[in-house]
Amino acid sequence: MPNPSPEIIQLLSVFSVAFTAPTFAKVLVLILGTILTPGRRTVTAALRMMGLGNDKHFGNYHRVLNRDYWSPWVVSKILLGLIILFFLPTGMPLILAIDETLERRRGQQIKYKGWFRDAILSTREHVVTALGLRWICLAVVVPVPWSQRTWALPFMIVLALGKKTSAKLNKRHHTIVQWAEYMIDKVRRWQPEREIILVGDGSYAAIVLAHRCQRLKKPVQLVSRLRLDARLFDLPSPQPKSKRGPKPQKGARQSQLSQRLKDPQTAWKKLKVILYGKEHKIEFVTGVSLWHTPGQAPVSLRWVLVRSPEDSFEPAAFFCSNTRASAKQIIVWFCLRWNIEITFEEMRACLGFETQRQWSDRAIERTTPCLFGIFSLVVIMAKLLYPENLPVRQTSWYKKDGATFSDALAAVRSHLWSGSNYNRSPQNPDLLLIPQATLSSLLESACYSL
């Protein structure tokens, strides 16, 4: 069994307050086993990697996910605190990326499954649906010292059932926007003073969510896409005190953004911004308006209409619920959302996302959020072990400019396996004393890796 170093044990010990002592001992085994295991991330695979393949009490480890009492919300709060501690200095805003991802699952015993749009296989012209579980992921976008781009570290994941599934299970249906409201309320309570920016795609461009962000005790800035045919209005003009009746909620209607694109009188401004690691020349126009939908109170926002003079991308519009935000800042904030898509891809490539095999309701609700949490935990461990320079795998045929999650995972694995070497080994770089159990685990991992 790998022997973690004292700094790793100290890091993991902060989660002990969320579990009982017996449960936490099993949690440590599952965390380390999941990090070291290649291929499928199942409880049994983690146990085999930790040298517990012959443990007759293996059912106790399954109970961590399907029966033992502990709160995922407490674990999320602790994980968020660690991410802020290791990556965000005091005064730096908390930029949160929110998005959904699909876990493809089949089986009659999985009650929560439903048919959802498959973002990987779908295109603008053709929508592909797949059977599985839909998860809403909230991640912190942070700079890391070994990469030029920012990384999105997940800390809160909730299961969003489809409308038909909720009705079938007699559960109250919550939309994606309602879940986003609930999640951002949690984060604001946990971080009452820090500036928070919530960035999402068009699914989160909702007036109710913008209102919720603005009405918090310390408002959260919502950044998202805006439809080109959105109903925008001027601010209402001041009314004389002598005028009776209700005050107007909005002023005159403005031209649609799609019309501004075609209008030759539109005063475009030029700007150079770094988008997705490359410099782009763009043209933009911005303004402050009231966004209104029938049946809902209008919300104030700053919109930004963007086009490319080189036609490198289609015109798009974005908005921010903070009318004082600059147009350039809104564009940069929205582009940071792409990092969560990279996280989803690395979860599938490196941490075996979609290979879980739990089928009980509670285990399903816990396993995937824990796997996303391990993603962030691995990056935190890598930052603890390598504060400045992370070992990056290089080959003669491919030069990597910066580290990726696979490098962070490999560095943490190397550290965990190296801790099993005997300190009494002679000072000979060609020979090391390795415990038989460690050698057996490494050989089994190499022989059975698929």
N, C-alpha and C positions, 0 to 999 in steps of 0.2 A: 504494500500500500504506500502511495506517495506520502512524503512527510513534508507538509508545507512549512515555509520559513516563518519566524515569529512575526514579521511585518504583515504577512498574508493572514495569519491567524488573528492578529489585532484588527485588521481591516474587517474581516468577516464577523468578528465578535460584536460589532455594533448592531447586527441584526438579531442578537440573542434576546433582546427585549420583546420581540414579536412572537416568541415561541416559548414553550416550556423547555426545561433542560433536556429531557429525553428526546423531544421532537427536534430540537436544535442540533443535537449530535447526529441525527439522521440527515438533517438538512445539509450539514457540512459534507457528509459523504456524497450526497446527490449532486451538490454544486461542483465539487472537485471531480467527481466521476463524469459529469456532463461536459466539463471543460476538456478533459483528457480523451473522451471517447470520440472516435471518428465515425462517420456514417450516421445511422439512426440514433436519435436521442431518446432512448427508452430507459425506464428504471432498471431493468435487468442489464442493459448494456453498461450503465453507469456502475452497477454493482460488480460486474465482471472486471471492469477496468480498475476498480479499487481492490481487487483481490478477494471479493466476497461472493464469488460464483457458487461456492458450496455452502453458503450460509442458509440453514434451514428456516431461519426467521425472516426470509426475504419479504414476506407479506407486510412486515412492520414498515418497510420503506415505501410500499405502495400506499399505506395509510396516511403518509405525510400529505399526499395529494388528494385522496378521496375521503378521508375521515377525520384526521386530526384537526383540532381547533386552532386556527390562527387567522389573522386578518390581512388580506393582500393590500388593503389601504395603508396599514401601518408600514408594511414593507416598502410600498411606493414612496411614502413620505421619507423614510430613512434613505432610500436610494437617491431621491432628489437632493437631499441634503449632502450626500457624498459627492454627487456630480457638481454641485455648486462649490463645495469645499475644494475640490481638486482642479476645477477648470475655470471658474468664474471669480475673478477678484471682486472685492467690495466696490459697489457702485456700477458694475457692469450690468446691463439689462439682461433679463431672462427671456431669451427668444425661444418660443415653443412652436414646433411644427406638429401639425395634426393631420392624420390621413388614415384611410382604411386599407386593409390588406385582407386577402382571401386565403384561408387555409382549406385546401381541398380535402374533404373527408367524405367517406361513404360508410354506410352501415345502418342497419335498422335500429340498433340500440342508441345511436347518436340522435337525441331528440332535438338538438338545437340547430341541426343542419338546415340549409335552405338553398335556393337558387339565386345566385348573385352574378353581377357582371364581372367577368374575368379581365382585369386591366392589362394583363400580360398578352393575352391572345386577341383582345378586341382592338379594332381600329375605329376611325371616325365614320367610315362607311359601313362597317360590319361589327355588330355587337355579339360577343360570345359569352354565354352564361355557363357557370359551373356550379356543381353541388359542393357545399362546404360550409365553413363557419366564417363569418365576417367579424373582423376585429378592428376596433378604433384604437389607434396608437398615438400617444402624446409623448413627444421626445424633446429634449433640450438640445439646441444647436450650439455647439461649443467649439472653440479653436483648440487644436491639439498640437503639441510642439513638433511632431514628426511628419506633419502633412500640411500642404499649402491650402487645402480646402478645409472647411469646417465639417464636423461630424455630428450626426443626430443620434443622441443617446436616449433610448426609450426608458421610461420610468413608470408609466401608467398605461395599461391596456385593458379595455373593456370589451365584452362580447355584445355585439349589436344584432339582435334577432331580426329576421324578416317579419313583415306584417302578417303573413299567413302562418308562420311558425308561432308567433305570439298568440294569435287567435286559437290555434290548435292546442296550445299548452295552457290556455286561459290566463295568460300573462298580459299585463298592460304593455302596449307597444310604445317604445321610445324611438323617435327618429334620430338620425345622426346628429342633427342640430341640437336636439334636447340632451343627448349624451355629451355633446361638446359644452353646453352650458353647465351641466353637472360637474364635468371634469375641471373646467376653468374655475368654478367656484371653490373646489377643493384646493387647487393650487394657490389661489388668492388667500385662502385662510392659512395655508402653510407658510406663505411668503407675503405677509401683509404690507411690507414696506418697499420691496424691490419692484422696479419697473418691469412690466411684463408685456411682451408682444406676442400675440397669437397669430400664426401664419397657416392658412389652409387654402386648398384649391376651391373651385367653384361650388363644391358641395356645401361649403360653410359660408357662402355668400348669402346670408339671411338677415333680414332686418331684426328679427327677434334676438339673434345672437349679438348683433351690433348693439342693440339696446341693453342687453344684459351686461356686456363689457363696459359700456359707458356708465351704467348705474351702480356699479360696484363702488364700495367706499373709497378705494383707490382704483380708478378706471384701468382696464386692460385695453391695449390697442389691438384691434382686429384688422388684419391685412388679408385680402383675398382678391379673387377675380371679380369683375363687374361685367354684366352683360352689356353688349353694345346697344341694346334696345331698352335699357333700364329707364324707369320713369323718374327723371330728375327735375327738381323745382328750385326756384329762388327762395331765399329766406323770406318769411312774411314781413311786410312793412309794418312799422310801428303804428298802432291804432290810437286815436285820441281818447282821452279818459271819458269824454262825454258820450262816446259811442257805446250803445248798449248791445248785449248779446255776446255769444262766445267769440273768443279771439280766433282768427284764422291760424291753421297749423302750417300752412305753406303758402308760398307766393305763386308767381306765374311759372308756367311750365317752361323748361329749357329745351333746347334742341337735343335730340338723341345723339349719343356718341357716334353712332354710325353715320349720322348726317354731318357731324363735324369732320369726319374723315374725308368726305367728298367736298366739303365747302372750301373753295379756294381762298376764302378770307380768314381761315383758321391760322392763327399766329403760332407756328411751330417753333420750338426751341431745340437746339442741338446739344447733345450730351454724349460723353464717353463714359461707359461703365464697364466694370468687370463682371461678366455673367458666365457662370459655370466654368470659371478658370480662364476665360478668354476676354479680350477687350472688344467691345462692340460699339459702333457708332449708331446712335438712335436719335429719333426726333420725338418730342413729347409736347403735350399741352395739358394743363392741369387747372383745377378749379374746385370751389367749395359749393356743395349743393345739398338739398334735402332729397333723400331717396325715399320714395313712397310706393307702396303696394296697396291696392284696395283692401280695406278691412284692418289695416295696421297703421299705427302712428308713424309719421315720417321720422327718419333718423338723419342727422347731419353727418357728412363725411367729406373727405378730400379724395377726388378721383384723379387718376392719371391715365391719359390716353397715349399709347406708345405705338410707333410704327418704325420700320426700318427703311432708310433711304436706299439701301442695297437690296431690299426685298429678301433678306435672309430669314425672316420669320413673318408670320401673319400679324396684322395689327391686333392689339389686345388692350384691355382696360383693367386697371386695378383700383382698389380703394383702401382707405384707412379710416377707422372710426375716430382717429385723432385729427382734427382739421388743421392742427399746427404742424403736422409732419411735412417734411419736404418731399417733393416728387422723387428726387434721386433716392432718398432713404426708403421710400415705399417700394420702389423697384428693386433695390438691393435686398430688402427684407423678404419680398416675395420669392426672389430667386433662391434664397436660402432654403426654401421648402423642398427643393430637389434632393437635399441630403437625406431626407427620410426615405426616399425611394431607393437610394443606395443602401441604406440600412436594411430594407426589406430584401434586397437582392443578396446582400452578404449573410443575412439570416438563413436564407435557403442554401447558399453555397457552402457556408462554413459551420453553421450550428444546427443543421438538420431540421430546419423548420418544415413542417408538414410530414415529418416521419414519426410523430408521436402516435401512440396506439391506445391511449386511455379512452374509455367509452362511457364511464359513469359521469353524471352531470357535474358533480363537484370537481372531479379530476380534470374534466375538460375546461372548466372555468378557471382552474389554477395553473395547469401545465404550460399553456402557451404564454401567459403573462410572465411566468417564472423564466421561461426560455428567453424572452425578450430582456428581462432583467439581467440574466447572465451575460448577454451581449454587453450591456453597459458595465457590468461588474468586471468583465475581462479588460475593457479599456481602462477602467480605474486601476486595476492591478498593474497593467502595463505602464501607466503613468507613475505609479508608486515605485515600480522597479527600475524604470528607465525615464527619469524626469525630462531629459533633454533629447537623447539620441536612442532611437529604437532600432535594433538590428533588422535590416531589410534584406530579404532574399534577393540575390542578384544572379543573373546568368549571363553567359557571353552573347546570347541571342535576344535578351530583353533587359533593358535598363529601366528600372523603376525610379521615378523622380521623388516619390514619397511613400511612406508606409501605408498599408491598407489594413483592414481588420484581420486578414489572414496572418500578417506579420505580428500583430499584437497577440493573436491567439497562439501563434507558434512560440513567441517569447515567453508568455505565461506558462505554456506547457513545458518548455525547456527548464524554466525555473522550478516548477513543481517536481519534475523528474530528477533534476540535479540535486534536490534536497535529500534524495534517498541514498546518495553516495556516502560511504563511510568516511568520517573525518580522519580515520587512521590509515587511509590509503597512502602509500609511499609517494614521495615527490618525483613521480615518473609520469610524464605526460602521455605515455603510451599505454599505461596500465592503470585501471581503476578497480576498486573493490565494489561490486554491485550486489545488493541482496538478491537472493534467488527469486523471491516473490516479485521484485521489480523487474528482473529480467524476464520472468514468465509473462508478466503483464505486457511488456513491450513486444515480446515475440508474438503473443496472441493478437495484439492490436495490429501488428504488421501483417500477420498471416491471414487474418479475417477481415481486413479492410476491403471495402468494396467501392 
